[in-house]
């Protein structure tokens, strides 16, 4: 395989018709280039979608209050109700499959009027009641200080974590917000942390003020009531089954007919994520099919060319057989030529594909709303592509090689 004379013979054979060799190699090169480029761009699309989702829990569901549509236990239809903090405790204690549960409560934001003041600064921001569990479902990045904890909830502390926009408008550039106070809807709150949403979806915004949901309930005279909560299932557990158990317990606690499916609103977020990731897999498979199709076309071209080469060198191969060359040596030579051509062309196709993906990444870097984010070529994919290419190179040379050794040396010597 590493005999210098053999490799000189291979390169000499390929140089005999340079144009034919170049055109054949281009077919293989473009096949691997298209495959690598498509997979890299597909990875960029996937990164963009994942980035827009942040680290939102994929195994989650959301519940909200609605109105009953059926009379039940003496209660009329069209009855309204609200969830309570006791519901959260009951659900957590009754459902072992439940991992996290967190109410999602919005405070009054002033109807576009300024709701937050500090010295001569003022602004209108989104006010939300949150909990440590919410940061496991729809997380934010803590830039400084800390996030809301369980003691904040139990003691109804007047503390807040603020988003980047709040920090920008309410504090000077070189000023540390931690430990400072903001007057929110007439009540002073101590800033304990600065946060940044990991995405702008699912209600996350840069202009948010988050406080313990129990404090928000107390300040806005909500008692222990709220209307929306999110829940996640433990790893390996079905979100659909979790939904059914939550619905059953809530219906019993609020005297709702178990068959009144419209009385308690709920939405399986996990289904949406599964569809999104299923779409990624389908697109990835489609890219592989397209790339392989182009690649196989190039390999077929190599096989056809090797057939022509064998035909042109029939007399040469006959002489080799006549002076004692074994059939395996003839087969090996032709396969080596085929593998060398496909591997050499494929290597440069791989290199160019990586360069193109890198250029696309640089062009989209820094864009405010990129459709392709950080595209890259997985090293495993590169090795797989080269392995497949070598395999196809062997196949491309095998059939012409087998045809060559079927020719009798005497007949080959007579061939013109």
C-alpha positions as CSV (number, residue, x, y, z in Angstrom):
1,X,0.0,0.0,0.0
2,X,2.9,2.3,0.8
3,X,5.2,1.0,-2.0
4,X,6.7,4.1,-3.6
5,X,6.7,2.5,-7.1
6,X,3.1,1.7,-6.8
7,X,2.2,5.3,-5.8
8,X,4.3,6.7,-8.7
9,X,2.4,4.4,-11.0
10,X,-1.0,5.5,-9.6
11,X,-0.1,9.2,-10.1
12,X,1.3,8.6,-13.5
13,X,-1.9,6.8,-14.6
14,X,-4.1,9.7,-13.3
15,X,-1.9,12.3,-15.0
16,X,-2.3,10.6,-18.4
17,X,-5.6,12.4,-18.9
18,X,-5.5,15.4,-16.6
19,X,-8.8,16.9,-17.7
20,X,-10.7,13.7,-17.2
21,X,-9.2,13.2,-13.8
22,X,-9.9,16.8,-12.7
23,X,-13.5,16.7,-13.9
24,X,-14.1,13.3,-12.1
25,X,-12.5,14.6,-8.9
26,X,-14.6,17.8,-9.0
27,X,-17.8,15.6,-9.0
28,X,-16.6,13.9,-5.8
29,X,-15.4,17.2,-4.3
30,X,-18.6,19.0,-4.8
31,X,-20.5,16.0,-3.4
32,X,-18.7,16.1,0.0
33,X,-18.6,20.0,-0.1
34,X,-22.4,20.1,-0.4
35,X,-22.9,17.5,2.3
36,X,-20.6,19.3,4.8
37,X,-22.0,22.7,4.0
38,X,-25.6,21.6,4.4
39,X,-24.9,19.9,7.7
40,X,-23.0,22.9,9.0
41,X,-25.9,25.3,8.0
42,X,-28.4,22.9,9.5
43,X,-26.5,23.1,12.8
44,X,-26.6,26.9,12.6
45,X,-30.4,26.8,12.2
46,X,-30.6,24.5,15.2
47,X,-28.4,26.7,17.3
48,X,-30.5,29.7,16.4
49,X,-33.8,28.0,17.5
50,X,-32.2,26.7,20.7
51,X,-30.9,30.1,21.5
52,X,-34.3,31.7,21.0
53,X,-35.7,29.1,23.4
54,X,-33.1,29.8,26.0
55,X,-32.9,27.0,28.6
56,X,-36.6,26.7,28.9
57,X,-37.6,23.3,30.4
58,X,-38.6,21.1,27.5
59,X,-40.5,18.7,29.7
60,X,-43.0,21.3,31.0
61,X,-46.7,22.2,30.9
62,X,-48.7,25.3,31.7
63,X,-52.1,25.5,33.5
64,X,-54.4,28.4,33.8
65,X,-57.9,29.1,35.3
66,X,-60.9,29.3,33.0
67,X,-64.7,29.1,33.6
68,X,-66.6,25.9,34.3
69,X,-68.9,24.7,31.5
70,X,-70.8,22.2,33.6
71,X,-72.8,22.4,36.8
72,X,-71.3,20.2,39.6
73,X,-71.9,19.5,43.3
74,X,-74.5,22.3,43.5
75,X,-72.2,24.9,41.8
76,X,-73.6,26.5,38.6
77,X,-71.9,26.4,35.2
78,X,-69.8,29.4,34.1
79,X,-68.3,29.7,37.5
80,X,-64.9,31.3,37.9
81,X,-62.2,30.3,40.5
82,X,-58.5,30.8,41.2
83,X,-55.6,28.6,42.1
84,X,-54.2,28.9,45.6
85,X,-50.7,28.5,47.1
86,X,-52.1,25.4,48.9
87,X,-52.8,23.9,45.5
88,X,-49.0,24.0,44.8
89,X,-48.2,22.2,48.0
90,X,-50.9,19.6,47.4
91,X,-49.7,18.9,43.9
92,X,-46.1,18.6,45.0
93,X,-47.0,16.2,47.8
94,X,-49.4,14.1,45.7
95,X,-47.5,13.6,42.4
96,X,-44.1,12.0,42.7
97,X,-43.5,12.5,38.9
98,X,-43.7,16.3,39.4
99,X,-40.3,18.0,39.6
100,X,-40.8,21.7,39.6
101,X,-44.0,23.8,40.0
102,X,-44.1,27.6,39.9
103,X,-46.8,30.2,39.7
104,X,-46.5,32.9,37.1
105,X,-48.0,36.1,38.4
106,X,-47.9,39.5,36.8
107,X,-48.2,42.7,38.8
108,X,-49.8,45.9,37.8
109,X,-47.4,47.8,35.5
110,X,-49.1,51.2,35.6
111,X,-50.8,51.1,32.1
112,X,-47.7,52.7,30.5
113,X,-47.4,55.2,33.4
114,X,-44.2,55.3,35.4
115,X,-44.4,52.7,38.1
116,X,-40.8,52.7,39.4
117,X,-38.9,55.7,40.9
118,X,-35.4,56.3,42.3
119,X,-34.2,59.9,43.1
120,X,-34.7,61.8,39.9
121,X,-35.1,58.7,37.8
122,X,-38.3,56.9,36.8
123,X,-39.5,54.3,34.4
124,X,-42.3,51.8,33.5
125,X,-41.3,48.2,33.8
126,X,-42.9,44.8,33.8
127,X,-43.5,43.5,37.3
128,X,-43.5,39.7,37.9
129,X,-43.9,37.5,41.0
130,X,-41.4,34.6,40.8
131,X,-39.8,31.8,42.8
132,X,-36.7,29.6,42.7
133,X,-38.7,26.9,41.0
134,X,-39.5,29.3,38.1
135,X,-35.8,29.8,37.5
136,X,-35.6,26.0,36.9
137,X,-38.5,26.1,34.4
138,X,-37.8,29.4,32.6
139,X,-34.3,30.4,33.8
140,X,-32.5,33.7,33.7
141,X,-28.8,34.5,34.0
142,X,-27.8,36.1,37.3
143,X,-25.3,38.8,36.4
144,X,-24.7,40.0,40.0
145,X,-26.0,39.4,43.5
146,X,-28.5,36.5,43.7
147,X,-31.9,35.4,42.7
148,X,-35.1,35.0,44.7
149,X,-34.8,32.2,47.3
150,X,-37.2,30.2,49.5
151,X,-36.7,32.4,52.5
152,X,-37.7,35.4,50.5
153,X,-41.0,33.6,49.8
154,X,-41.6,32.4,53.4
155,X,-40.9,35.8,54.9
156,X,-42.6,38.0,52.2
157,X,-39.4,39.9,51.8
158,X,-39.5,43.1,49.8
159,X,-36.6,42.3,47.5
160,X,-36.3,42.3,43.7
161,X,-34.0,41.1,40.9
162,X,-33.9,43.5,38.0
163,X,-33.3,43.1,34.3
164,X,-30.7,45.0,32.1
165,X,-33.1,47.7,31.0
166,X,-34.1,48.5,34.6
167,X,-30.4,48.7,35.6
168,X,-29.6,51.0,32.6
169,X,-32.4,53.5,33.3
170,X,-32.5,53.6,37.1
171,X,-28.7,53.5,37.9
172,X,-25.7,55.3,36.6
173,X,-23.2,53.4,34.5
174,X,-20.6,53.0,37.2
175,X,-23.1,52.4,40.0
176,X,-23.7,49.1,41.7
177,X,-27.4,48.4,42.0
178,X,-27.0,45.6,44.7
179,X,-28.2,46.9,48.0
180,X,-30.0,49.9,46.6
181,X,-33.7,50.6,46.8
182,X,-36.3,51.2,44.1
183,X,-39.8,52.5,44.8
184,X,-42.2,50.2,42.9
185,X,-45.8,51.2,42.9
186,X,-45.3,53.2,46.1
187,X,-43.4,50.5,48.0
188,X,-39.6,50.4,48.5
189,X,-37.8,47.2,47.4
190,X,-34.2,46.3,47.9
191,X,-32.3,45.2,44.8
192,X,-30.6,41.8,45.6
193,X,-29.6,40.8,42.1
194,X,-29.3,41.8,38.4
195,X,-30.5,39.3,35.9
196,X,-30.6,38.8,32.1
197,X,-33.3,36.7,30.3
198,X,-31.7,33.8,28.4
199,X,-34.3,34.4,25.7
200,X,-37.0,37.0,24.8
201,X,-39.7,34.3,24.6
202,X,-42.1,32.8,27.2
203,X,-42.7,36.2,28.8
204,X,-39.0,37.1,29.3
205,X,-38.0,40.7,28.8
206,X,-35.1,42.9,29.6
207,X,-37.3,45.5,31.4
208,X,-38.5,43.1,34.1
209,X,-38.6,43.5,37.9
210,X,-39.0,40.1,39.6
211,X,-40.0,39.8,43.2
212,X,-41.1,36.9,45.5
213,X,-44.6,35.9,44.3
214,X,-45.8,35.8,47.9
215,X,-44.7,39.5,48.4
216,X,-46.5,40.4,45.1
217,X,-49.7,38.7,46.3
218,X,-49.6,40.6,49.6
219,X,-48.8,43.9,48.0
220,X,-51.6,43.6,45.5
221,X,-54.1,42.1,48.0
222,X,-54.4,38.9,46.1
223,X,-54.4,36.8,49.2
224,X,-52.9,33.4,48.2
225,X,-54.6,33.4,44.8
226,X,-53.1,33.3,41.3
227,X,-54.3,32.2,37.8
228,X,-51.3,30.6,36.0
229,X,-48.6,28.1,36.9
230,X,-45.9,26.0,35.1
231,X,-44.8,22.5,36.0
232,X,-42.1,20.1,34.8
233,X,-42.0,16.4,34.9
234,X,-39.0,14.5,36.2
235,X,-36.6,12.9,33.7
236,X,-38.1,9.9,32.0
237,X,-41.7,10.8,33.1
238,X,-44.5,11.6,30.7
239,X,-45.7,15.2,30.6
240,X,-49.1,14.0,29.3
241,X,-49.5,11.7,32.3
242,X,-48.4,14.5,34.6
243,X,-51.1,16.8,33.1
244,X,-53.8,14.2,33.7
245,X,-52.8,13.9,37.4
246,X,-52.6,17.6,37.9
247,X,-56.0,18.1,36.3
248,X,-57.6,15.4,38.5
249,X,-56.3,16.9,41.7
250,X,-57.2,20.5,40.8
251,X,-60.7,19.4,39.7
252,X,-61.2,17.7,43.0
253,X,-59.9,20.6,45.1
254,X,-62.0,23.2,43.3
255,X,-65.2,21.1,42.9
256,X,-65.0,20.9,39.1
257,X,-66.6,18.1,37.1
258,X,-63.7,15.8,36.1
259,X,-65.2,15.6,32.7
260,X,-65.3,19.4,32.3
261,X,-62.1,19.5,30.2
262,X,-62.5,23.2,29.4
263,X,-62.7,24.4,33.0
264,X,-59.0,24.1,33.6
265,X,-56.8,25.3,30.7
266,X,-53.6,23.5,30.1
267,X,-51.0,23.2,27.4
268,X,-48.3,20.6,26.9
269,X,-45.2,22.6,26.0
270,X,-43.2,19.4,25.7
271,X,-45.2,18.5,22.6
272,X,-44.1,21.7,20.9
273,X,-40.4,21.0,21.8
274,X,-40.7,17.4,20.5
275,X,-42.1,18.7,17.2
276,X,-39.3,21.3,16.9
277,X,-36.6,18.7,17.7
278,X,-38.3,16.2,15.4
279,X,-38.2,18.9,12.6
280,X,-34.5,19.3,13.3
281,X,-33.9,15.6,12.9
282,X,-36.0,15.5,9.7
283,X,-34.1,18.4,8.2
284,X,-30.8,16.8,9.2
285,X,-31.8,13.5,7.5
286,X,-32.9,15.4,4.4
287,X,-29.5,17.2,4.3
288,X,-27.7,13.8,4.5
289,X,-29.9,12.4,1.7
290,X,-29.2,15.4,-0.6
291,X,-25.5,15.3,0.2
292,X,-25.2,11.5,-0.3
293,X,-27.1,11.8,-3.5
294,X,-24.7,14.3,-4.9
295,X,-21.7,12.3,-3.5
296,X,-22.9,9.0,-5.0
297,X,-23.3,10.7,-8.3
298,X,-19.6,11.7,-8.1
299,X,-18.6,8.2,-7.1
300,X,-20.5,6.7,-10.0
301,X,-18.6,9.0,-12.2
302,X,-15.3,7.7,-10.7
303,X,-16.5,4.1,-11.3
304,X,-17.3,4.9,-15.0
305,X,-13.9,6.5,-15.4
306,X,-12.1,3.6,-13.9
307,X,-13.9,1.4,-16.4
308,X,-12.6,3.5,-19.2
309,X,-9.1,3.4,-17.6
310,X,-9.2,-0.4,-17.4
311,X,-10.3,-0.6,-21.0
312,X,-7.5,1.7,-22.1
313,X,-4.9,-0.2,-20.1
314,X,-6.0,-3.7,-21.1
315,X,-2.8,-4.5,-22.8
316,X,-0.7,-3.1,-19.9
317,X,-2.6,-5.2,-17.4
318,X,-2.2,-8.3,-19.7
319,X,1.6,-7.8,-19.8
320,X,1.6,-7.7,-16.0
321,X,-0.4,-10.9,-15.7
322,X,1.8,-12.6,-18.3
323,X,5.0,-11.8,-16.4
324,X,3.5,-13.2,-13.1
325,X,1.4,-10.5,-11.5
326,X,-1.2,-11.9,-9.2
327,X,-4.9,-11.0,-9.7
328,X,-4.9,-9.4,-6.2
329,X,-2.1,-7.1,-7.3
330,X,-4.1,-5.9,-10.4
331,X,-7.2,-5.5,-8.2
332,X,-5.3,-3.6,-5.6
333,X,-3.7,-1.2,-8.1
334,X,-7.1,-0.2,-9.6
335,X,-8.8,0.1,-6.2
336,X,-5.9,2.2,-5.0
337,X,-6.2,4.5,-7.9
338,X,-10.0,4.9,-7.3
339,X,-9.5,5.4,-3.5
340,X,-6.7,7.9,-4.1
341,X,-8.8,9.9,-6.5
342,X,-12.0,9.9,-4.3
343,X,-10.1,10.6,-1.1
344,X,-7.9,13.4,-2.5
345,X,-11.0,15.1,-4.1
346,X,-13.1,14.5,-1.0
347,X,-10.5,15.9,1.4
348,X,-10.5,19.2,-0.5
349,X,-14.3,19.2,-0.7
350,X,-14.3,18.7,3.1
351,X,-11.8,21.6,3.6
352,X,-13.7,23.9,1.3
353,X,-17.0,23.0,3.0
354,X,-15.6,23.8,6.5
355,X,-14.3,27.2,5.1
356,X,-17.7,28.0,3.6
357,X,-19.4,27.2,6.9
358,X,-16.9,29.4,8.8
359,X,-17.5,32.3,6.3
360,X,-21.2,32.0,6.8
361,X,-20.7,32.0,10.5
362,X,-18.5,35.2,10.3
363,X,-21.1,36.9,8.1
364,X,-24.0,36.3,10.5
365,X,-21.9,37.0,13.6
366,X,-23.1,40.1,15.4
367,X,-26.4,40.3,13.4
368,X,-29.3,41.4,15.6
369,X,-31.6,38.7,14.4
370,X,-29.5,36.0,12.8
371,X,-31.3,33.1,11.1
372,X,-28.1,31.0,11.3
373,X,-26.2,31.1,14.6
374,X,-22.7,29.7,15.1
375,X,-22.7,27.1,12.3
376,X,-20.0,24.5,12.5
377,X,-19.0,21.1,11.2
378,X,-19.0,18.4,13.8
379,X,-15.6,16.6,13.8
380,X,-17.5,13.3,14.0
381,X,-19.4,14.1,10.9
382,X,-16.2,15.0,9.1
383,X,-14.7,11.6,10.0
384,X,-17.9,9.8,9.0
385,X,-18.0,11.6,5.7
386,X,-14.4,10.7,4.9
387,X,-15.0,7.1,6.0
388,X,-18.0,6.9,3.7
389,X,-16.0,8.4,0.9
390,X,-13.2,5.9,1.2
391,X,-15.8,3.1,1.3
392,X,-17.4,4.4,-1.9
393,X,-13.9,4.8,-3.4
394,X,-13.3,1.1,-2.9
395,X,-16.7,0.2,-4.5
396,X,-16.0,2.5,-7.4
397,X,-12.8,0.7,-8.2
398,X,-13.9,-2.9,-7.3
399,X,-16.2,-3.6,-10.2
400,X,-13.7,-2.4,-12.9
401,X,-10.9,-4.3,-11.1
402,X,-12.9,-7.5,-11.1
403,X,-13.7,-7.0,-14.8
404,X,-9.9,-6.5,-15.5
405,X,-8.8,-9.8,-13.9
406,X,-11.4,-11.7,-15.9
407,X,-9.6,-10.9,-19.1
408,X,-7.1,-13.6,-20.0
409,X,-3.5,-12.5,-20.4
410,X,-3.3,-13.8,-24.0
411,X,-6.4,-11.9,-25.0
412,X,-5.2,-8.8,-23.2
413,X,-1.9,-8.9,-25.1
414,X,-3.7,-9.0,-28.4
415,X,-6.0,-6.0,-27.5
416,X,-5.5,-2.8,-29.5
